[in-house]
Amino acid sequence: MFNESRLLDRVAYGSEFGHSYKTRIEELRSGVERRNAEWDLPLASCSLIFQNIDEDDHHIVIAAHHACKGMLIGLRVKDWSDYKAINEPIGFGTGAQETYQLTKTYTFGALSTAKKISKPVQGQVSVFADGSPVTPDSIDYTTGIVTLTATSGQEITWTGEYDLPMRFDSDEISFSADNRSGGKLILNTDVQLVELRL
């Protein structure tokens, strides 16, 4: 199950974002390592701090946790460390209507890793054919699938923003009445979330 709504993105300084791979390492008697990737792509995680926000905003986060039933239902989250794509190639035109999956590629030297972008942000995606803007027939903001017709051989690229599909990493969320908040209820713990593979 997944909720296409985005969690409040007014996070405080000190919020943490990251990603992890899963690698199995076997050390041979000679000291040589054998490394095997158990995950081809990483999973992101974040620890969000909601401070200095209005009481109503605290209730938005609490309501999201209730509506998603804690860890049960996924939702959109803005990863402030990685939420933009710029001139990312997604394929070539064929002269006929085709579908293209939005992706983002990370390159270092001769190595590259491409990840699927499944949650682009509504109204924040631009598509280009050989560098010229084009209007796609459709953009599915729940899957990241773009449908369009382009001249055969034209390179299709995109620029825009995207969210990550994530879930709360705990079934519990806590808040307290703090004197600094005038006795109003505020979140008193960081909010932990982990990425979902869709």
C-alpha positions as CSV (number, residue, x, y, z in Angstrom):
1,M,0.0,0.0,0.0
2,F,1.2,3.5,-0.8
3,N,-0.1,7.0,-0.1
4,E,1.0,9.5,-2.8
5,S,1.0,12.4,-0.3
6,R,4.3,14.0,0.7
7,L,5.3,14.2,4.3
8,L,5.8,17.8,5.6
9,D,9.2,18.9,4.2
10,R,9.9,21.8,6.6
11,V,12.7,20.0,8.4
12,A,15.2,21.6,10.8
13,Y,19.0,21.8,10.4
14,G,20.5,18.6,11.8
15,S,18.2,16.3,9.9
16,E,20.2,13.4,8.4
17,F,19.9,11.7,5.1
18,G,21.8,8.8,3.7
19,H,21.8,5.6,1.7
20,S,23.2,2.1,2.1
21,Y,24.2,-0.8,-0.1
22,K,24.4,-4.4,1.1
23,T,27.7,-6.1,0.3
24,R,28.8,-9.6,1.5
25,I,32.5,-9.9,2.1
26,E,34.3,-13.1,2.4
27,E,38.0,-13.0,3.5
28,L,40.0,-15.9,2.2
29,R,42.9,-17.5,4.2
30,S,45.3,-15.6,1.9
31,G,43.8,-12.3,3.0
32,V,42.2,-11.7,-0.4
33,E,38.6,-10.5,-0.2
34,R,35.7,-11.8,-2.3
35,R,33.0,-9.1,-2.4
36,N,29.5,-9.8,-3.6
37,A,26.7,-7.3,-4.0
38,E,23.5,-8.5,-2.5
39,W,21.7,-5.3,-3.5
40,D,22.3,-3.8,-6.9
41,L,20.8,-0.5,-5.8
42,P,20.9,1.3,-2.4
43,L,18.1,2.1,0.0
44,A,17.8,5.6,1.5
45,S,17.0,6.4,5.0
46,C,16.6,9.7,6.9
47,S,16.2,11.0,10.4
48,L,14.0,14.2,10.3
49,I,14.0,16.8,13.0
50,F,10.9,19.0,13.2
51,Q,11.7,22.0,15.3
52,N,10.6,25.6,15.3
53,I,7.5,24.8,13.3
54,D,3.9,25.7,14.1
55,E,1.8,23.5,16.3
56,D,-0.4,22.8,13.3
57,D,2.6,21.4,11.4
58,H,3.4,19.1,14.3
59,H,-0.1,17.8,14.0
60,I,0.4,17.2,10.2
61,V,3.3,14.9,11.0
62,I,1.3,13.1,13.7
63,A,-1.7,12.8,11.4
64,A,0.6,11.3,8.7
65,H,1.8,8.7,11.1
66,H,-1.7,7.8,12.1
67,A,-3.1,7.7,8.6
68,C,-0.2,5.5,7.4
69,K,-0.6,3.3,10.5
70,G,3.0,3.6,11.5
71,M,5.2,1.4,9.3
72,L,2.4,-0.1,7.3
73,I,1.8,2.3,4.4
74,G,4.4,4.1,2.4
75,L,4.4,7.8,1.5
76,R,6.4,10.4,-0.4
77,V,9.4,12.1,1.3
78,K,11.7,14.8,0.0
79,D,15.3,13.7,0.4
80,W,17.0,17.1,0.8
81,S,20.4,15.6,0.0
82,D,19.3,14.3,-3.4
83,Y,16.0,15.4,-5.0
84,K,16.9,16.9,-8.4
85,A,17.8,15.6,-11.8
86,I,19.4,17.7,-14.5
87,N,19.6,16.7,-18.2
88,E,19.3,13.0,-17.4
89,P,19.1,10.8,-20.5
90,I,16.2,8.3,-20.6
91,G,16.3,6.9,-24.2
92,F,16.0,7.8,-27.9
93,G,13.1,8.6,-30.1
94,T,11.9,6.0,-32.6
95,G,9.4,8.0,-34.6
96,A,6.5,6.3,-32.8
97,Q,4.9,6.7,-29.4
98,E,7.1,5.2,-26.7
99,T,7.3,5.0,-23.0
100,Y,10.4,6.0,-21.0
101,Q,11.2,5.4,-17.4
102,L,12.6,8.4,-15.6
103,T,16.1,7.6,-14.2
104,K,19.1,9.3,-12.6
105,T,22.6,8.2,-13.3
106,Y,25.6,8.5,-10.9
107,T,29.0,8.4,-12.6
108,F,32.5,8.1,-11.2
109,G,35.3,7.4,-13.6
110,A,34.3,4.5,-15.8
111,L,31.6,3.3,-13.4
112,S,28.0,4.4,-13.3
113,T,24.8,3.4,-11.5
114,A,21.3,4.3,-12.7
115,K,18.3,4.4,-10.3
116,K,14.7,4.5,-11.3
117,I,12.8,7.6,-10.4
118,S,9.3,6.5,-9.6
119,K,7.9,9.5,-7.7
120,P,8.6,12.7,-9.8
121,V,7.0,15.9,-8.3
122,Q,3.9,17.1,-10.0
123,G,4.6,20.1,-12.3
124,Q,8.4,19.9,-11.8
125,V,9.3,17.7,-14.7
126,S,10.6,19.0,-18.1
127,V,11.3,16.7,-21.0
128,F,13.6,17.4,-23.9
129,A,14.4,15.9,-27.3
130,D,18.0,16.7,-28.5
131,G,17.9,19.6,-26.0
132,S,14.7,21.2,-27.2
133,P,11.6,21.2,-24.9
134,V,8.8,18.8,-25.8
135,T,5.4,18.2,-24.4
136,P,4.9,14.5,-23.5
137,D,1.6,12.8,-24.2
138,S,1.6,11.9,-20.5
139,I,3.7,11.8,-17.3
140,D,2.7,9.3,-14.7
141,Y,3.7,10.9,-11.4
142,T,3.1,7.7,-9.5
143,T,5.5,5.6,-11.6
144,G,7.8,8.0,-13.4
145,I,6.7,6.7,-16.8
146,V,6.8,9.3,-19.6
147,T,4.9,8.7,-22.8
148,L,5.8,10.7,-26.0
149,T,6.6,10.6,-29.7
150,A,10.0,11.9,-30.8
151,T,11.9,11.8,-34.1
152,S,13.9,8.6,-34.6
153,G,17.4,9.0,-33.0
154,Q,16.6,12.1,-30.9
155,E,18.0,11.8,-27.4
156,I,15.3,12.1,-24.7
157,T,16.4,13.8,-21.5
158,W,14.6,15.2,-18.5
159,T,15.2,17.7,-15.7
160,G,13.1,18.0,-12.5
161,E,12.5,17.1,-8.9
162,Y,11.5,13.9,-7.3
163,D,10.5,12.3,-4.0
164,L,11.4,9.0,-2.5
165,P,8.9,6.3,-1.6
166,M,9.5,5.7,2.1
167,R,7.8,4.5,5.2
168,F,8.0,5.3,8.9
169,D,10.7,3.2,10.6
170,S,8.7,2.8,13.8
171,D,5.1,2.1,14.8
172,E,5.5,4.6,17.6
173,I,5.7,8.4,17.5
174,S,5.9,10.6,20.7
175,F,5.3,14.2,21.6
176,S,5.2,16.2,24.7
177,A,4.0,19.5,26.2
178,D,7.0,21.8,26.4
179,N,7.2,25.1,28.3
180,R,9.1,26.5,25.3
181,S,6.0,25.8,23.1
182,G,3.6,27.5,25.6
183,G,2.3,24.2,26.8
184,K,1.4,23.0,23.3
185,L,2.2,19.5,22.1
186,I,5.3,19.1,20.0
187,L,7.2,16.2,18.6
188,N,10.0,15.3,21.0
189,T,11.9,12.7,18.9
190,D,13.5,12.6,15.5
191,V,11.2,10.9,12.9
192,Q,13.0,8.0,11.2
193,L,12.0,6.8,7.7
194,V,13.4,4.2,5.3
195,E,13.0,3.8,1.5
196,L,10.7,1.3,-0.1
197,R,11.6,-0.8,-3.1
198,L,8.6,-0.5,-5.5
